[in-house]
Amino acid sequence: MDYIFAGFFKACGLIFSLDREVLGIALLSLRVSAMATFLASVAGIPIGFIIGTEVFFGKRILITLFNTLMAFPTVVVGLLLYTLISRQGPLGTLGLLFTPWAMVIGQFILATPIIVALTISATQGIDPRVRLTALSMGANRFQSAWTVLSEARFALISAVIAGFGRVITEVGCALMVGGNIRGYTRTMTTAIALETAKGEFAFSLALGFILLMVAFCVNIFFHWLQGRTGS
């Protein structure tokens, strides 16, 4: 048990001394995951709204598809994306492999089905009369859609949180398309896997604490945001 306590105190030292490498890895993880979640929200919320509120052929199939993709294995996403952006792939000329943008794309693919599926559930839970009332009062399609989304704002915030939680903790896709390059594409999860394998327990523990603190702070922020929007 001594090595656990020693690792714990060393990890605290790395965090409170603002170790450059630890902070760099944490900031890169936040940038990549925040960008992927933002893009997934911009794409996923409108798609989920359309599927949830409109009536069309194949709607149930689409809902089932997105619900299934919520459990899309990260290594499979990494493998498919690697195939596309590798030198032999159709997008190889873009030079995306082993760059932060490759990780953003991979995490975007992972987060989008979650946000779409939860948006569908959120909009379907809103009374259809809300939209009809808005239309009868002279609102256009965009304004009526905004009314429905405003009513479902708490569930939509939860969808964004779920999407961010999915990507900030994933390791398979980031490792495969990012390459875990020190100072460039090394994220908290890939660094934890690498440093643990090397026996650097304290460094891994420090990153693990930061990862937990990030998740905690994000949840506090969104709960505060829910309180602000609800008041």
C-alpha positions in Angstrom: 0.0 0.0 0.0 3.0 2.3 0.5 3.4 2.9 -3.3 -0.3 4.1 -3.4 0.2 6.7 -0.7 3.6 7.8 -2.2 1.9 8.1 -5.7 -0.9 10.1 -4.2 1.4 12.7 -2.5 3.5 12.9 -5.7 0.5 13.4 -7.8 -0.7 16.2 -5.5 2.7 17.8 -5.9 2.5 17.6 -9.7 -0.9 19.2 -9.6 -0.3 22.0 -7.1 3.1 22.9 -8.6 1.4 23.4 -11.9 3.6 20.9 -13.7 4.0 22.0 -17.3 3.5 18.6 -18.9 0.5 17.8 -16.8 -1.2 21.1 -17.6 -0.4 20.8 -21.3 -2.0 17.4 -21.5 -5.0 18.5 -19.6 -5.5 21.6 -21.7 -5.2 19.7 -24.9 -7.8 17.2 -23.7 -10.2 20.0 -22.9 -9.7 21.8 -26.2 -10.2 18.7 -28.3 -13.2 17.5 -26.3 -14.9 20.9 -26.1 -14.5 21.4 -29.8 -15.9 18.0 -30.6 -18.8 18.5 -28.2 -19.6 21.9 -29.7 -19.6 20.6 -33.2 -21.7 17.6 -32.2 -24.2 19.9 -30.5 -24.5 22.2 -33.5 -25.1 19.1 -35.8 -26.9 16.8 -33.4 -29.6 19.1 -31.8 -31.2 20.2 -35.1 -31.1 16.6 -36.4 -32.6 15.3 -33.2 -35.3 18.0 -33.3 -36.3 17.2 -36.8 -36.5 13.5 -36.1 -38.3 14.0 -32.9 -41.0 16.4 -34.1 -41.6 15.5 -37.7 -43.5 12.5 -39.1 -41.9 10.7 -42.0 -41.2 7.2 -43.4 -38.4 5.4 -41.6 -38.5 7.5 -38.4 -38.5 4.5 -36.1 -35.5 3.0 -38.0 -33.6 6.3 -37.6 -34.3 6.4 -33.9 -33.2 2.8 -33.4 -30.1 3.5 -35.4 -29.0 6.5 -33.3 -29.9 4.6 -30.1 -27.6 1.8 -31.3 -24.8 4.2 -32.2 -24.8 5.6 -28.7 -22.8 2.5 -27.8 -20.5 2.7 -30.8 -17.1 1.2 -29.6 -14.4 3.9 -29.6 -11.8 1.5 -31.2 -14.2 0.8 -34.1 -14.6 4.5 -34.7 -10.8 4.9 -34.5 -10.3 2.0 -37.0 -12.8 3.4 -39.5 -11.4 6.9 -39.2 -7.9 5.7 -39.5 -8.8 3.8 -42.7 -10.2 7.0 -44.2 -7.4 9.4 -43.2 -4.3 7.2 -43.5 -2.0 7.7 -46.4 -3.7 4.9 -48.4 -7.1 6.2 -47.5 -9.4 8.4 -49.6 -8.8 11.4 -47.3 -5.1 10.7 -46.8 -4.0 13.8 -48.8 -5.5 16.1 -46.1 -2.8 15.0 -43.6 -5.1 14.7 -40.7 -3.7 11.5 -39.2 -1.9 11.9 -35.9 -3.2 15.5 -35.4 -5.5 17.0 -32.9 -8.1 17.5 -35.7 -8.2 13.8 -36.2 -9.1 13.4 -32.6 -11.8 16.1 -32.8 -13.4 14.3 -35.8 -13.3 11.0 -34.0 -14.8 12.4 -30.8 -17.4 14.3 -32.9 -18.5 10.9 -34.4 -18.8 9.5 -30.9 -20.7 12.4 -29.3 -23.2 13.1 -32.1 -25.3 10.0 -31.8 -25.7 10.6 -28.1 -26.8 14.2 -28.5 -29.1 13.3 -31.4 -30.8 10.4 -29.5 -31.2 12.4 -26.3 -32.6 15.4 -28.3 -35.1 13.1 -29.9 -36.2 11.9 -26.5 -36.3 15.5 -25.2 -38.4 16.9 -28.0 -40.8 13.9 -28.0 -41.5 14.6 -24.4 -42.7 18.1 -25.1 -46.5 18.6 -25.5 -47.2 19.0 -29.3 -49.6 21.8 -28.4 -46.6 24.0 -27.5 -45.5 24.1 -31.2 -49.0 24.4 -32.5 -49.8 27.3 -30.1 -46.6 29.1 -31.3 -47.6 28.6 -34.9 -51.2 29.8 -34.3 -49.8 33.0 -32.7 -47.9 33.8 -35.9 -44.5 32.3 -35.2 -42.6 31.0 -38.2 -41.0 27.5 -38.3 -37.8 28.7 -36.8 -39.5 30.5 -34.0 -41.8 27.6 -33.2 -38.8 25.3 -33.2 -37.0 27.6 -30.8 -40.0 27.5 -28.5 -39.9 23.7 -28.4 -36.2 23.7 -27.8 -36.6 26.2 -25.0 -39.1 24.0 -23.3 -36.7 21.1 -23.5 -33.6 23.1 -22.5 -32.9 21.1 -19.3 -32.9 17.8 -21.2 -30.8 19.4 -24.0 -28.2 20.5 -21.5 -28.1 17.0 -20.1 -27.6 15.7 -23.7 -24.6 18.0 -24.1 -23.1 16.9 -20.8 -23.5 13.3 -21.8 -21.8 13.9 -25.1 -18.9 15.7 -23.4 -18.6 12.9 -20.8 -18.4 10.4 -23.6 -15.5 12.0 -25.4 -13.4 13.4 -22.5 -13.0 9.9 -21.1 -12.5 7.9 -24.3 -9.1 6.5 -25.1 -9.4 4.1 -28.1 -10.1 6.5 -30.9 -7.7 9.2 -29.6 -4.9 6.7 -29.4 -5.5 5.3 -32.9 -5.9 8.5 -34.8 -3.9 10.8 -32.6 -0.9 8.7 -32.0 -0.3 9.8 -28.4 2.5 12.1 -29.5 4.1 13.9 -26.6 3.3 17.7 -26.6 1.0 17.4 -29.6 -1.7 14.8 -29.4 -1.3 13.3 -25.9 -4.5 13.5 -24.0 -5.3 12.7 -20.4 -6.7 9.2 -21.1 -3.9 8.2 -23.5 -1.3 9.5 -21.1 -2.8 7.6 -18.2 -2.7 4.4 -20.2 0.9 5.0 -21.3 2.3 6.1 -18.0 0.7 3.3 -16.1 2.2 0.8 -18.5 5.6 2.4 -17.8 5.1 2.2 -14.1 4.8 6.0 -13.6 1.9 5.6 -11.2 2.1 9.2 -9.7 1.9 10.9 -13.1 -1.1 8.7 -14.1 -2.8 9.4 -10.7 -2.3 13.2 -11.2 -4.0 13.1 -14.6 -6.7 10.9 -13.2 -7.4 13.5 -10.5 -7.5 16.2 -13.0 -9.9 14.2 -15.2 -12.2 13.7 -12.2 -12.0 17.4 -11.3 -12.9 18.4 -14.9 -15.9 16.1 -14.9 -17.0 17.6 -11.5 -16.5 21.2 -12.6 -18.4 20.6 -15.9 -21.3 19.2 -14.0 -21.3 22.1 -11.5 -21.3 24.6 -14.4 -24.2 22.9 -16.2 -26.2 22.6 -13.0 -25.6 26.3 -12.4 -26.6 27.0 -16.0 -29.8 25.0 -15.5 -30.6 27.0 -12.4 -30.0 30.3 -14.4 -32.2 29.2 -17.3 -34.9 27.9 -15.0 -35.2 31.1 -12.9 
